[in-house]
Amino acid sequence: MGNKLLLITTANNDIDVAIKTTFKLEDNPVKESIRAYKIKPTEKIPIGTSKVCYIGKEYQVTCEIVSAGFKNEKTTNH
């Protein structure tokens, strides 16, 4: 398959994360996309390298974290 890691939070709050996915299909230029995700404490998201098989050929897909952090929620007392 490939090398894959899972991003998981064990904290009580969500992680906001931006993931860049890079892939290249035969005879096409390299494509990239960046998506934002909110990872809840019970969820996980795969990152790393994997392969996709299509019509007898393998294509590499790489997912990497470009930014991640906990949202700082401030409360205001009125």
LOGUNU-756402 format. One record per residue (C-alpha): residue number from 0; residue in one letter; x, y, z. Coordinates in nm, 4 decimals. Example, Ala and Ser with C-alpha at 12.3 -4.5 7.8 and 13.67 -1.06 7.14 Angstrom:
BEGIN
+-------+-------+----------+----------+----------+
| gumar | kollo |        x |        y |        z |
+-------+-------+----------+----------+----------+
|     0 |     a |   1.2300 |  -0.4500 |   0.7800 |
|     1 |     s |   1.3670 |  -0.1060 |   0.7140 |
+-------+-------+----------+----------+----------+
This chain:
BEGIN
+-------+-------+----------+----------+----------+
| gumar | kollo |        x |        y |        z |
+-------+-------+----------+----------+----------+
|     0 |     m |   0.0000 |   0.0000 |   0.0000 |
|     1 |     g |   0.2174 |   0.2832 |   0.1259 |
|     2 |     n |   0.3179 |   0.4700 |   0.4377 |
|     3 |     k |   0.0231 |   0.6152 |   0.6227 |
|     4 |     l |  -0.0182 |   0.7905 |   0.9555 |
|     5 |     l |  -0.3362 |   0.8871 |   1.1335 |
|     6 |     l |  -0.3883 |   1.2293 |   1.2883 |
|     7 |     i |  -0.5853 |   1.1845 |   1.6107 |
|     8 |     t |  -0.6631 |   1.4204 |   1.8968 |
|     9 |     t |  -0.6824 |   1.2952 |   2.2530 |
|    10 |     a |  -0.7660 |   1.6421 |   2.3837 |
|    11 |     n |  -1.1191 |   1.7537 |   2.4574 |
|    12 |     n |  -1.1244 |   2.0068 |   2.1760 |
|    13 |     d |  -1.1175 |   1.9843 |   1.7968 |
|    14 |     i |  -0.8092 |   2.0253 |   1.5776 |
|    15 |     d |  -0.8372 |   2.2568 |   1.2768 |
|    16 |     v |  -0.6076 |   2.1180 |   1.0077 |
|    17 |     a |  -0.5220 |   2.1946 |   0.6439 |
|    18 |     i |  -0.4191 |   1.8914 |   0.4367 |
|    19 |     k |  -0.2443 |   1.9150 |   0.0989 |
|    20 |     t |  -0.3074 |   1.6210 |  -0.1344 |
|    21 |     t |  -0.0696 |   1.5686 |  -0.4281 |
|    22 |     f |  -0.1158 |   1.3160 |  -0.7089 |
|    23 |     k |  -0.0229 |   1.2571 |  -1.0723 |
|    24 |     l |  -0.2173 |   1.0478 |  -1.3188 |
|    25 |     e |  -0.0513 |   0.9131 |  -1.6313 |
|    26 |     d |   0.0286 |   1.1755 |  -1.8983 |
|    27 |     n |  -0.1106 |   1.4553 |  -1.6800 |
|    28 |     p |   0.0609 |   1.7249 |  -1.4746 |
|    29 |     v |   0.0903 |   1.6948 |  -1.0981 |
|    30 |     k |  -0.2290 |   1.8062 |  -0.9251 |
|    31 |     e |  -0.2564 |   1.9503 |  -0.5747 |
|    32 |     s |  -0.5505 |   2.0369 |  -0.3579 |
|    33 |     i |  -0.5723 |   2.1805 |  -0.0083 |
|    34 |     r |  -0.8708 |   2.1150 |   0.2154 |
|    35 |     a |  -0.9559 |   2.2300 |   0.5639 |
|    36 |     y |  -1.0802 |   1.9754 |   0.8173 |
|    37 |     k |  -1.2067 |   1.9889 |   1.1735 |
|    38 |     i |  -1.0996 |   1.6725 |   1.3592 |
|    39 |     k |  -1.3157 |   1.5922 |   1.6605 |
|    40 |     p |  -1.1666 |   1.4010 |   1.9569 |
|    41 |     t |  -1.3198 |   1.0713 |   1.8396 |
|    42 |     e |  -1.2221 |   1.1087 |   1.4734 |
|    43 |     k |  -0.9013 |   1.0442 |   1.2784 |
|    44 |     i |  -0.7725 |   1.1455 |   0.9377 |
|    45 |     p |  -0.5125 |   0.9599 |   0.7277 |
|    46 |     i |  -0.1957 |   1.1404 |   0.6190 |
|    47 |     g |   0.1136 |   1.0129 |   0.4389 |
|    48 |     t |   0.1570 |   0.8231 |   0.1125 |
|    49 |     s |  -0.0745 |   0.5671 |  -0.0395 |
|    50 |     k |  -0.1315 |   0.4142 |  -0.3812 |
|    51 |     v |  -0.4413 |   0.4048 |  -0.5960 |
|    52 |     c |  -0.4755 |   0.1261 |  -0.8535 |
|    53 |     y |  -0.6619 |   0.2108 |  -1.1731 |
|    54 |     i |  -0.6779 |  -0.0009 |  -1.4892 |
|    55 |     g |  -0.3760 |  -0.2086 |  -1.3880 |
|    56 |     k |  -0.1533 |   0.0873 |  -1.2976 |
|    57 |     e |  -0.0523 |   0.2309 |  -0.9600 |
|    58 |     y |  -0.0604 |   0.6004 |  -0.8795 |
|    59 |     q |   0.0902 |   0.7594 |  -0.5702 |
|    60 |     v |  -0.1220 |   0.9922 |  -0.3563 |
|    61 |     t |   0.0484 |   1.1988 |  -0.0859 |
|    62 |     c |  -0.1381 |   1.3776 |   0.1935 |
|    63 |     e |   0.0560 |   1.6135 |   0.4176 |
|    64 |     i |  -0.0331 |   1.8564 |   0.6928 |
|    65 |     v |   0.0324 |   2.2189 |   0.5979 |
|    66 |     s |  -0.1208 |   2.3725 |   0.9088 |
|    67 |     a |  -0.2825 |   2.2453 |   1.2284 |
|    68 |     g |  -0.3816 |   2.3725 |   1.5666 |
|    69 |     f |  -0.6427 |   2.3926 |   1.8363 |
|    70 |     k |  -0.9015 |   2.6652 |   1.8014 |
|    71 |     n |  -0.8732 |   2.9126 |   2.0859 |
|    72 |     e |  -1.2311 |   2.9710 |   2.1941 |
|    73 |     k |  -1.2633 |   3.2748 |   2.4171 |
|    74 |     t |  -1.5740 |   3.3159 |   2.6254 |
|    75 |     t |  -1.7107 |   3.6526 |   2.7243 |
|    76 |     n |  -1.9112 |   3.7194 |   3.0374 |
|    77 |     h |  -2.1806 |   3.9840 |   2.9964 |
+-------+-------+----------+----------+----------+
